[in-house]
Amino acid sequence: MTLQPEKIFLLDGIGALLSAFFLGVLLVRFEAVFGMPKSALYLLASLACLYALYSLSCYFRFSPRRRGNKINTNWRPYLRGIAMANLFHCCLTFGFVIYYYAKLTPLGLSYFLLEFLIIIFLVRIELATGKKVD
């Protein structure tokens, strides 16, 4: 499955904003319900904010409205960059889940598993789109 690169950047940016909100606001507020310590949540939320900034700036940079109707294939390294950053986020989250496993509640485990699955699905689309031939 592939999408237009600018749509992937937009999807990734919006998803990162949602993730930052959930991690940095909701899960922090309900730490006892999810079990992940605030320090880990703030770190993950900060990374998600950086990824949102990166992805949304790429969206505006490579948007057809911005570039006119010119074909711009320079987006590939940027798409691979956010895919690798997303994989790093998954690895870091997985490490936190292992480290804090005893503190996590079933709801906390479910949240992080769902986030992991969504990000891995997005990374697969990003990498497939980066490989496609125009």
N, CA, C and O atoms as a GROMACS GRO file, in nm:
protein
  536
    1MET      N    1   0.084  -0.118   0.000
    1MET     CA    2   0.000   0.000   0.000
    1MET      C    3   0.089   0.124   0.000
    1MET      O    4   0.180   0.136   0.082
    2THR      N    5   0.063   0.215  -0.090
    2THR     CA    6   0.137   0.341  -0.095
    2THR      C    7   0.038   0.456  -0.106
    2THR      O    8  -0.075   0.439  -0.152
    3LEU      N    9   0.083   0.572  -0.064
    3LEU     CA   10   0.004   0.694  -0.072
    3LEU      C   11   0.090   0.804  -0.130
    3LEU      O   12   0.211   0.787  -0.145
    4GLN      N   13   0.030   0.915  -0.161
    4GLN     CA   14   0.108   1.030  -0.203
    4GLN      C   15   0.192   1.076  -0.085
    4GLN      O   16   0.144   1.079   0.028
    5PRO      N   17   0.318   1.112  -0.111
    5PRO     CA   18   0.408   1.145   0.001
    5PRO      C   19   0.356   1.256   0.089
    5PRO      O   20   0.368   1.249   0.212
    6GLU      N   21   0.299   1.361   0.030
    6GLU     CA   22   0.254   1.472   0.114
    6GLU      C   23   0.140   1.429   0.206
    6GLU      O   24   0.126   1.480   0.317
    7LYS      N   25   0.058   1.334   0.160
    7LYS     CA   26  -0.050   1.284   0.246
    7LYS      C   27   0.006   1.202   0.361
    7LYS      O   28  -0.048   1.204   0.472
    8ILE      N   29   0.114   1.129   0.334
    8ILE     CA   30   0.177   1.052   0.442
    8ILE      C   31   0.236   1.146   0.546
    8ILE      O   32   0.222   1.123   0.666
    9PHE      N   33   0.302   1.252   0.500
    9PHE     CA   34   0.357   1.348   0.595
    9PHE      C   35   0.246   1.411   0.680
    9PHE      O   36   0.262   1.430   0.800
   10LEU      N   37   0.133   1.443   0.616
   10LEU     CA   38   0.020   1.500   0.690
   10LEU      C   39  -0.035   1.400   0.791
   10LEU      O   40  -0.058   1.434   0.907
   11LEU      N   41  -0.056   1.277   0.747
   11LEU     CA   42  -0.106   1.172   0.835
   11LEU      C   43  -0.010   1.149   0.952
   11LEU      O   44  -0.053   1.137   1.067
   12ASP      N   45   0.118   1.143   0.923
   12ASP     CA   46   0.218   1.122   1.026
   12ASP      C   47   0.219   1.239   1.124
   12ASP      O   48   0.227   1.218   1.246
   13GLY      N   49   0.211   1.361   1.073
   13GLY     CA   50   0.213   1.479   1.159
   13GLY      C   51   0.092   1.486   1.252
   13GLY      O   52   0.106   1.514   1.370
   14ILE      N   53  -0.024   1.459   1.196
   14ILE     CA   54  -0.146   1.461   1.279
   14ILE      C   55  -0.142   1.348   1.382
   14ILE      O   56  -0.180   1.366   1.498
   15GLY      N   57  -0.096   1.231   1.338
   15GLY     CA   58  -0.083   1.119   1.431
   15GLY      C   59   0.015   1.148   1.544
   15GLY      O   60  -0.008   1.112   1.659
   16ALA      N   61   0.126   1.215   1.510
   16ALA     CA   62   0.224   1.251   1.613
   16ALA      C   63   0.165   1.352   1.711
   16ALA      O   64   0.191   1.345   1.831
   17LEU      N   65   0.086   1.447   1.660
   17LEU     CA   66   0.020   1.542   1.750
   17LEU      C   67  -0.076   1.470   1.845
   17LEU      O   68  -0.080   1.500   1.964
   18LEU      N   69  -0.153   1.377   1.791
   18LEU     CA   70  -0.244   1.299   1.876
   18LEU      C   71  -0.167   1.219   1.980
   18LEU      O   72  -0.204   1.214   2.097
   19SER      N   73  -0.060   1.157   1.936
   19SER     CA   74   0.022   1.079   2.027
   19SER      C   75   0.080   1.168   2.137
   19SER      O   76   0.080   1.131   2.254
   20ALA      N   77   0.129   1.285   2.098
   20ALA     CA   78   0.184   1.379   2.197
   20ALA      C   79   0.078   1.420   2.298
   20ALA      O   80   0.106   1.431   2.417
   21PHE      N   81  -0.044   1.443   2.250
   21PHE     CA   82  -0.153   1.481   2.340
   21PHE      C   83  -0.186   1.367   2.437
   21PHE      O   84  -0.197   1.388   2.558
   22PHE      N   85  -0.200   1.246   2.383
   22PHE     CA   86  -0.231   1.133   2.470
   22PHE      C   87  -0.119   1.109   2.571
   22PHE      O   88  -0.145   1.092   2.690
   23LEU      N   89   0.006   1.106   2.522
   23LEU     CA   90   0.119   1.076   2.611
   23LEU      C   91   0.146   1.188   2.711
   23LEU      O   92   0.169   1.162   2.829
   24GLY      N   93   0.144   1.312   2.663
   24GLY     CA   94   0.184   1.424   2.747
   24GLY      C   95   0.075   1.487   2.829
   24GLY      O   96   0.103   1.565   2.920
   25VAL      N   97  -0.051   1.454   2.799
   25VAL     CA   98  -0.162   1.514   2.873
   25VAL      C   99  -0.247   1.405   2.940
   25VAL      O  100  -0.253   1.398   3.063
   26LEU      N  101  -0.311   1.322   2.860
   26LEU     CA  102  -0.405   1.225   2.917
   26LEU      C  103  -0.338   1.119   3.002
   26LEU      O  104  -0.378   1.095   3.116
   27LEU      N  105  -0.233   1.053   2.947
   27LEU     CA  106  -0.170   0.946   3.024
   27LEU      C  107  -0.098   1.000   3.148
   27LEU      O  108  -0.092   0.933   3.251
   28VAL      N  109  -0.044   1.122   3.137
   28VAL     CA  110   0.020   1.185   3.254
   28VAL      C  111  -0.084   1.213   3.361
   28VAL      O  112  -0.062   1.186   3.480
   29ARG      N  113  -0.197   1.266   3.318
   29ARG     CA  114  -0.304   1.299   3.415
   29ARG      C  115  -0.357   1.174   3.484
   29ARG      O  116  -0.392   1.177   3.602
   30PHE      N  117  -0.362   1.064   3.410
   30PHE     CA  118  -0.415   0.939   3.465
   30PHE      C  119  -0.304   0.835   3.478
   30PHE      O  120  -0.320   0.719   3.440
   31GLU      N  121  -0.192   0.878   3.531
   31GLU     CA  122  -0.075   0.790   3.545
   31GLU      C  123  -0.111   0.662   3.621
   31GLU      O  124  -0.065   0.553   3.585
   32ALA      N  125  -0.191   0.673   3.724
   32ALA     CA  126  -0.227   0.556   3.804
   32ALA      C  127  -0.310   0.456   3.724
   32ALA      O  128  -0.305   0.336   3.751
   33VAL      N  129  -0.386   0.505   3.628
   33VAL     CA  130  -0.472   0.418   3.548
   33VAL      C  131  -0.389   0.340   3.444
   33VAL      O  132  -0.421   0.225   3.412
   34PHE      N  133  -0.282   0.403   3.392
   34PHE     CA  134  -0.201   0.341   3.287
   34PHE      C  135  -0.071   0.281   3.340
   34PHE      O  136  -0.024   0.180   3.287
   35GLY      N  137  -0.014   0.341   3.442
   35GLY     CA  138   0.102   0.285   3.508
   35GLY      C  139   0.238   0.334   3.460
   35GLY      O  140   0.338   0.311   3.528
   36MET      N  141   0.246   0.401   3.348
   36MET     CA  142   0.375   0.450   3.298
   36MET      C  143   0.412   0.578   3.373
   36MET      O  144   0.329   0.669   3.383
   37PRO      N  145   0.534   0.587   3.426
   37PRO     CA  146   0.576   0.708   3.499
   37PRO      C  147   0.576   0.833   3.410
   37PRO      O  148   0.596   0.826   3.289
   38LYS      N  149   0.552   0.946   3.476
   38LYS     CA  150   0.544   1.074   3.404
   38LYS      C  151   0.671   1.107   3.327
   38LYS      O  152   0.664   1.160   3.217
   39SER      N  153   0.786   1.076   3.383
   39SER     CA  154   0.913   1.110   3.316
   39SER      C  155   0.923   1.040   3.180
   39SER      O  156   0.966   1.101   3.082
   40ALA      N  157   0.883   0.914   3.175
   40ALA     CA  158   0.886   0.841   3.048
   40ALA      C  159   0.782   0.897   2.951
   40ALA      O  160   0.808   0.912   2.832
   41LEU      N  161   0.665   0.928   3.004
   41LEU     CA  162   0.559   0.983   2.918
   41LEU      C  163   0.598   1.118   2.860
   41LEU      O  164   0.571   1.145   2.743
   42TYR      N  165   0.661   1.202   2.940
   42TYR     CA  166   0.703   1.334   2.891
   42TYR      C  167   0.810   1.321   2.783
   42TYR      O  168   0.810   1.396   2.686
   43LEU      N  169   0.901   1.226   2.800
   43LEU     CA  170   1.003   1.204   2.698
   43LEU      C  171   0.940   1.158   2.567
   43LEU      O  172   0.973   1.210   2.460
   44LEU      N  173   0.852   1.062   2.576
   44LEU     CA  174   0.784   1.012   2.455
   44LEU      C  175   0.699   1.121   2.390
   44LEU      O  176   0.694   1.131   2.267
   45ALA      N  177   0.632   1.202   2.470
   45ALA     CA  178   0.549   1.311   2.417
   45ALA      C  179   0.637   1.417   2.350
   45ALA      O  180   0.598   1.472   2.247
   46SER      N  181   0.752   1.444   2.407
   46SER     CA  182   0.844   1.542   2.348
   46SER      C  183   0.892   1.496   2.211
   46SER      O  184   0.896   1.574   2.116
   47LEU      N  185   0.927   1.368   2.202
   47LEU     CA  186   0.967   1.313   2.072
   47LEU      C  187   0.852   1.322   1.972
   47LEU      O  188   0.874   1.356   1.856
   48ALA      N  189   0.732   1.291   2.017
   48ALA     CA  190   0.617   1.298   1.927
   48ALA      C  191   0.596   1.442   1.877
   48ALA      O  192   0.559   1.462   1.761
   49CYS      N  193   0.618   1.540   1.962
   49CYS     CA  194   0.607   1.681   1.919
   49CYS      C  195   0.711   1.714   1.813
   49CYS      O  196   0.680   1.780   1.714
   50LEU      N  197   0.834   1.667   1.832
   50LEU     CA  198   0.939   1.689   1.732
   50LEU      C  199   0.902   1.623   1.600
   50LEU      O  200   0.921   1.682   1.493
   51TYR      N  201   0.850   1.501   1.606
   51TYR     CA  202   0.812   1.430   1.485
   51TYR      C  203   0.697   1.501   1.414
   51TYR      O  204   0.692   1.507   1.291
   52ALA      N  205   0.604   1.554   1.491
   52ALA     CA  206   0.492   1.629   1.432
   52ALA      C  207   0.543   1.752   1.360
   52ALA      O  208   0.501   1.781   1.248
   53LEU      N  209   0.633   1.824   1.422
   53LEU     CA  210   0.691   1.943   1.360
   53LEU      C  211   0.762   1.906   1.230
   53LEU      O  212   0.745   1.973   1.128
   54TYR      N  213   0.841   1.801   1.233
   54TYR     CA  214   0.914   1.755   1.116
   54TYR      C  215   0.817   1.714   1.004
   54TYR      O  216   0.829   1.760   0.890
   55SER      N  217   0.722   1.628   1.036
   55SER     CA  218   0.630   1.577   0.935
   55SER      C  219   0.542   1.686   0.875
   55SER      O  220   0.522   1.691   0.754
   56LEU      N  221   0.492   1.775   0.960
   56LEU     CA  222   0.406   1.881   0.908
   56LEU      C  223   0.486   1.982   0.825
   56LEU      O  224   0.435   2.036   0.727
   57SER      N  225   0.611   2.007   0.862
   57SER     CA  226   0.692   2.096   0.779
   57SER      C  227   0.722   2.030   0.645
   57SER      O  228   0.727   2.098   0.542
   58CYS      N  229   0.742   1.899   0.644
   58CYS     CA  230   0.761   1.827   0.517
   58CYS      C  231   0.633   1.831   0.434
   58CYS      O  232   0.638   1.845   0.312
   59TYR      N  233   0.519   1.818   0.500
   59TYR     CA  234   0.392   1.826   0.428
   59TYR      C  235   0.381   1.960   0.355
   59TYR      O  236   0.348   1.963   0.236
   60PHE      N  237   0.408   2.067   0.424
   60PHE     CA  238   0.397   2.198   0.360
   60PHE      C  239   0.507   2.219   0.254
   60PHE      O  240   0.485   2.286   0.154
   61ARG      N  241   0.623   2.161   0.278
   61ARG     CA  242   0.732   2.176   0.181
   61ARG      C  243   0.702   2.102   0.051
   61ARG      O  244   0.731   2.153  -0.057
   62PHE      N  245   0.645   1.982   0.061
   62PHE     CA  246   0.622   1.899  -0.057
   62PHE      C  247   0.479   1.901  -0.106
   62PHE      O  248   0.443   1.824  -0.196
   63SER      N  249   0.396   1.985  -0.049
   63SER     CA  250   0.257   1.996  -0.091
   63SER      C  251   0.248   2.044  -0.234
   63SER      O  252   0.324   2.134  -0.273
   64PRO      N  253   0.159   1.987  -0.315
   64PRO     CA  254   0.145   2.030  -0.454
   64PRO      C  255   0.113   2.178  -0.467
   64PRO      O  256   0.152   2.242  -0.564
   65ARG      N  257   0.042   2.233  -0.370
   65ARG     CA  258   0.010   2.375  -0.375
   65ARG      C  259   0.136   2.460  -0.362
   65ARG      O  260   0.147   2.567  -0.421
   66ARG      N  261   0.230   2.411  -0.286
   66ARG     CA  262   0.354   2.485  -0.262
   66ARG      C  263   0.448   2.474  -0.382
   66ARG      O  264   0.513   2.572  -0.419
   67ARG      N  265   0.455   2.357  -0.440
   67ARG     CA  266   0.551   2.336  -0.548
   67ARG      C  267   0.491   2.358  -0.686
   67ARG      O  268   0.559   2.337  -0.787
   68GLY      N  269   0.363   2.400  -0.691
   68GLY     CA  270   0.297   2.413  -0.821
   68GLY      C  271   0.268   2.274  -0.876
   68GLY      O  272   0.232   2.184  -0.800
   69ASN      N  273   0.283   2.256  -1.001
   69ASN     CA  274   0.261   2.125  -1.062
   69ASN      C  275   0.393   2.056  -1.096
   69ASN      O  276   0.393   1.955  -1.166
   70LYS      N  277   0.504   2.109  -1.047
   70LYS     CA  278   0.634   2.049  -1.072
   70LYS      C  279   0.647   1.918  -0.996
   70LYS      O  280   0.599   1.904  -0.883
   71ILE      N  281   0.711   1.823  -1.059
   71ILE     CA  282   0.736   1.695  -0.993
   71ILE      C  283   0.861   1.710  -0.908
   71ILE      O  284   0.967   1.749  -0.957
   72ASN      N  285   0.847   1.680  -0.781
   72ASN     CA  286   0.959   1.691  -0.688
   72ASN      C  287   0.979   1.556  -0.622
   72ASN      O  288   0.896   1.513  -0.541
   73THR      N  289   1.087   1.488  -0.656
   73THR     CA  290   1.112   1.356  -0.598
   73THR      C  291   1.212   1.362  -0.483
   73THR      O  292   1.262   1.259  -0.439
   74ASN      N  293   1.242   1.480  -0.436
   74ASN     CA  294   1.338   1.497  -0.327
   74ASN      C  295   1.279   1.460  -0.191
   74ASN      O  296   1.347   1.474  -0.089
   75TRP      N  297   1.156   1.414  -0.186
   75TRP     CA  298   1.089   1.382  -0.060
   75TRP      C  299   1.133   1.249  -0.002
   75TRP      O  300   1.113   1.226   0.118
   76ARG      N  301   1.193   1.162  -0.081
   76ARG     CA  302   1.227   1.027  -0.034
   76ARG      C  303   1.315   1.025   0.091
   76ARG      O  304   1.282   0.953   0.185
   77PRO      N  305   1.425   1.100   0.095
   77PRO     CA  306   1.506   1.094   0.218
   77PRO      C  307   1.432   1.146   0.342
   77PRO      O  308   1.457   1.100   0.453
   78TYR      N  309   1.342   1.239   0.322
   78TYR     CA  310   1.265   1.292   0.434
   78TYR      C  311   1.165   1.187   0.485
   78TYR      O  312   1.142   1.174   0.605
   79LEU      N  313   1.107   1.114   0.391
   79LEU     CA  314   1.012   1.009   0.429
   79LEU      C  315   1.085   0.895   0.500
   79LEU      O  316   1.036   0.842   0.599
   80ARG      N  317   1.202   0.858   0.449
   80ARG     CA  318   1.281   0.755   0.517
   80ARG      C  319   1.324   0.804   0.656
   80ARG      O  320   1.330   0.727   0.751
   81GLY      N  321   1.355   0.932   0.665
   81GLY     CA  322   1.396   0.988   0.794
   81GLY      C  323   1.287   0.976   0.899
   81GLY      O  324   1.314   0.937   1.013
   82ILE      N  325   1.164   1.010   0.863
   82ILE     CA  326   1.056   1.000   0.962
   82ILE      C  327   1.021   0.855   0.989
   82ILE      O  328   0.979   0.821   1.099
   83ALA      N  329   1.037   0.768   0.889
   83ALA     CA  330   1.013   0.625   0.912
   83ALA      C  331   1.112   0.571   1.015
   83ALA      O  332   1.074   0.497   1.105
   84MET      N  333   1.239   0.609   1.002
   84MET     CA  334   1.341   0.564   1.098
   84MET      C  335   1.316   0.625   1.237
   84MET      O  336   1.335   0.559   1.339
   85ALA      N  337   1.274   0.751   1.239
   85ALA     CA  338   1.242   0.815   1.367
   85ALA      C  339   1.124   0.743   1.434
   85ALA      O  340   1.125   0.723   1.555
   86ASN      N  341   1.025   0.705   1.356
   86ASN     CA  342   0.910   0.633   1.411
   86ASN      C  343   0.953   0.496   1.465
   86ASN      O  344   0.904   0.453   1.569
   87LEU      N  345   1.044   0.430   1.394
   87LEU     CA  346   1.095   0.302   1.445
   87LEU      C  347   1.171   0.322   1.576
   87LEU      O  348   1.159   0.240   1.668
   88PHE      N  349   1.248   0.429   1.584
   88PHE     CA  350   1.317   0.461   1.710
   88PHE      C  351   1.217   0.483   1.823
   88PHE      O  352   1.236   0.435   1.935
   89HIS      N  353   1.108   0.556   1.792
   89HIS     CA  354   1.004   0.580   1.892
   89HIS      C  355   0.945   0.447   1.940
   89HIS      O  356   0.921   0.429   2.059
   90CYS      N  357   0.921   0.356   1.848
   90CYS     CA  358   0.867   0.225   1.885
   90CYS      C  359   0.966   0.148   1.974
   90CYS      O  360   0.926   0.087   2.073
   91CYS      N  361   1.093   0.151   1.938
   91CYS     CA  362   1.194   0.082   2.018
   91CYS      C  363   1.205   0.142   2.158
   91CYS      O  364   1.214   0.069   2.257
   92LEU      N  365   1.204   0.273   2.166
   92LEU     CA  366   1.211   0.339   2.296
   92LEU      C  367   1.088   0.306   2.380
   92LEU      O  368   1.099   0.277   2.499
   93THR      N  369   0.971   0.312   2.317
   93THR     CA  370   0.847   0.277   2.388
   93THR      C  371   0.852   0.132   2.436
   93THR      O  372   0.815   0.103   2.550
   94PHE      N  373   0.897   0.043   2.349
   94PHE     CA  374   0.908  -0.099   2.385
   94PHE      C  375   1.003  -0.116   2.503
   94PHE      O  376   0.978  -0.195   2.594
   95GLY      N  377   1.113  -0.041   2.501
   95GLY     CA  378   1.208  -0.046   2.613
   95GLY      C  379   1.144   0.001   2.742
   95GLY      O  380   1.165  -0.059   2.848
   96PHE      N  381   1.067   0.109   2.736
   96PHE     CA  382   0.997   0.158   2.855
   96PHE      C  383   0.895   0.056   2.904
   96PHE      O  384   0.879   0.037   3.024
   97VAL      N  385   0.825  -0.008   2.811
   97VAL     CA  386   0.725  -0.109   2.851
   97VAL      C  387   0.793  -0.225   2.923
   97VAL      O  388   0.742  -0.274   3.023
   98ILE      N  389   0.906  -0.266   2.873
   98ILE     CA  390   0.979  -0.375   2.940
   98ILE      C  391   1.030  -0.330   3.078
   98ILE      O  392   1.014  -0.400   3.178
   99TYR      N  393   1.091  -0.211   3.081
   99TYR     CA  394   1.149  -0.160   3.205
   99TYR      C  395   1.043  -0.138   3.314
   99TYR      O  396   1.066  -0.169   3.430
  100TYR      N  397   0.928  -0.084   3.274
  100TYR     CA  398   0.823  -0.052   3.371
  100TYR      C  399   0.708  -0.153   3.369
  100TYR      O  400   0.598  -0.124   3.415
  101TYR      N  401   0.734  -0.271   3.316
  101TYR     CA  402   0.629  -0.371   3.300
  101TYR      C  403   0.552  -0.397   3.430
  101TYR      O  404   0.430  -0.408   3.429
  102ALA      N  405   0.622  -0.406   3.540
  102ALA     CA  406   0.558  -0.437   3.668
  102ALA      C  407   0.462  -0.327   3.712
  102ALA      O  408   0.368  -0.354   3.787
  103LYS      N  409   0.485  -0.203   3.667
  103LYS     CA  410   0.399  -0.091   3.705
  103LYS      C  411   0.281  -0.072   3.610
  103LYS      O  412   0.180  -0.013   3.647
  104LEU      N  413   0.294  -0.123   3.488
  104LEU     CA  414   0.189  -0.099   3.388
  104LEU      C  415   0.063  -0.178   3.418
  104LEU      O  416   0.069  -0.292   3.462
  105THR      N  417  -0.049  -0.116   3.394
  105THR     CA  418  -0.178  -0.181   3.410
  105THR      C  419  -0.215  -0.246   3.276
  105THR      O  420  -0.152  -0.217   3.174
  106PRO      N  421  -0.315  -0.333   3.275
  106PRO     CA  422  -0.359  -0.388   3.147
  106PRO      C  423  -0.401  -0.280   3.046
  106PRO      O  424  -0.379  -0.294   2.926
  107LEU      N  425  -0.462  -0.173   3.097
  107LEU     CA  426  -0.499  -0.062   3.008
  107LEU      C  427  -0.374   0.006   2.951
  107LEU      O  428  -0.372   0.043   2.833
  108GLY      N  429  -0.273   0.023   3.033
  108GLY     CA  430  -0.147   0.081   2.987
  108GLY      C  431  -0.080  -0.006   2.883
  108GLY      O  432  -0.033   0.044   2.780
  109LEU      N  433  -0.075  -0.136   2.907
  109LEU     CA  434  -0.018  -0.228   2.810
  109LEU      C  435  -0.096  -0.224   2.679
  109LEU      O  436  -0.038  -0.225   2.570
  110SER      N  437  -0.227  -0.218   2.689
  110SER     CA  438  -0.312  -0.213   2.569
  110SER      C  439  -0.286  -0.085   2.490
  110SER      O  440  -0.279  -0.089   2.367
  111TYR      N  441  -0.273   0.027   2.559
  111TYR     CA  442  -0.248   0.153   2.490
  111TYR      C  443  -0.116   0.146   2.413
  111TYR      O  444  -0.111   0.180   2.295
  112PHE      N  445  -0.010   0.101   2.480
  112PHE     CA  446   0.121   0.100   2.414
  112PHE      C  447   0.128  -0.004   2.303
  112PHE      O  448   0.197   0.018   2.204
  113LEU      N  449   0.057  -0.115   2.316
  113LEU     CA  450   0.051  -0.213   2.208
  113LEU      C  451  -0.021  -0.154   2.087
  113LEU      O  452   0.025  -0.169   1.974
  114LEU      N  453  -0.132  -0.087   2.111
  114LEU     CA  454  -0.206  -0.025   2.002
  114LEU      C  455  -0.123   0.083   1.932
  114LEU      O  456  -0.119   0.088   1.809
  115GLU      N  457  -0.058   0.167   2.010
  115GLU     CA  458   0.027   0.271   1.951
  115GLU      C  459   0.139   0.208   1.868
  115GLU      O  460   0.169   0.254   1.758
  116PHE      N  461   0.201   0.103   1.921
  116PHE     CA  462   0.307   0.032   1.851
  116PHE      C  463   0.257  -0.022   1.717
  116PHE      O  464   0.322  -0.005   1.614
  117LEU      N  465   0.142  -0.087   1.717
  117LEU     CA  466   0.087  -0.145   1.593
  117LEU      C  467   0.054  -0.038   1.490
  117LEU      O  468   0.080  -0.056   1.371
  118ILE      N  469  -0.003   0.073   1.534
  118ILE     CA  470  -0.036   0.182   1.442
  118ILE      C  471   0.090   0.241   1.380
  118ILE      O  472   0.095   0.265   1.260
  119ILE      N  473   0.192   0.263   1.462
  119ILE     CA  474   0.316   0.322   1.410
  119ILE      C  475   0.386   0.226   1.315
  119ILE      O  476   0.437   0.269   1.212
  120ILE      N  477   0.390   0.099   1.347
  120ILE     CA  478   0.454   0.001   1.257
  120ILE      C  479   0.379  -0.004   1.124
  120ILE      O  480   0.443  -0.013   1.019
  121PHE      N  481   0.248   0.000   1.126
  121PHE     CA  482   0.169   0.004   1.002
  121PHE      C  483   0.206   0.127   0.920
  121PHE      O  484   0.223   0.118   0.798
  122LEU      N  485   0.217   0.242   0.985
  122LEU     CA  486   0.253   0.366   0.916
  122LEU      C  487   0.394   0.358   0.859
  122LEU      O  488   0.419   0.404   0.748
  123VAL      N  489   0.487   0.301   0.934
  123VAL     CA  490   0.625   0.287   0.886
  123VAL      C  491   0.629   0.200   0.761
  123VAL      O  492   0.702   0.230   0.667
  124ARG      N  493   0.551   0.094   0.759
  124ARG     CA  494   0.547   0.008   0.639
  124ARG      C  495   0.498   0.086   0.518
  124ARG      O  496   0.552   0.070   0.408
  125ILE      N  497   0.397   0.169   0.537
  125ILE     CA  498   0.347   0.252   0.426
  125ILE      C  499   0.453   0.353   0.384
  125ILE      O  500   0.475   0.374   0.265
  126GLU      N  501   0.520   0.414   0.481
  126GLU     CA  502   0.623   0.513   0.449
  126GLU      C  503   0.737   0.450   0.369
  126GLU      O  504   0.782   0.506   0.270
  127LEU      N  505   0.782   0.334   0.413
  127LEU     CA  506   0.892   0.269   0.342
  127LEU      C  507   0.850   0.220   0.204
  127LEU      O  508   0.927   0.230   0.109
  128ALA      N  509   0.729   0.168   0.192
  128ALA     CA  510   0.680   0.122   0.061
  128ALA      C  511   0.665   0.240  -0.035
  128ALA      O  512   0.698   0.229  -0.153
  129THR      N  513   0.616   0.350   0.016
  129THR     CA  514   0.600   0.469  -0.068
  129THR      C  515   0.737   0.523  -0.109
  129THR      O  516   0.754   0.569  -0.222
  130GLY      N  517   0.833   0.519  -0.020
  130GLY     CA  518   0.968   0.566  -0.051
  130GLY      C  519   1.036   0.483  -0.158
  130GLY      O  520   1.124   0.532  -0.228
  131LYS      N  521   0.995   0.356  -0.171
  131LYS     CA  522   1.055   0.267  -0.272
  131LYS      C  523   0.985   0.273  -0.406
  131LYS      O  524   1.041   0.231  -0.507
  132LYS      N  525   0.863   0.325  -0.409
  132LYS     CA  526   0.787   0.321  -0.535
  132LYS      C  527   0.854   0.408  -0.641
  132LYS      O  528   0.919   0.508  -0.611
  133VAL      N  529   0.835   0.366  -0.765
  133VAL     CA  530   0.891   0.439  -0.879
  133VAL      C  531   0.784   0.531  -0.932
  133VAL      O  532   0.670   0.491  -0.953
  134ASP      N  533   0.822   0.658  -0.955
  134ASP     CA  534   0.725   0.754  -1.009
  134ASP      C  535   0.693   0.725  -1.154
  134ASP      O  536   0.613   0.796  -1.215
   0.00000   0.00000   0.00000
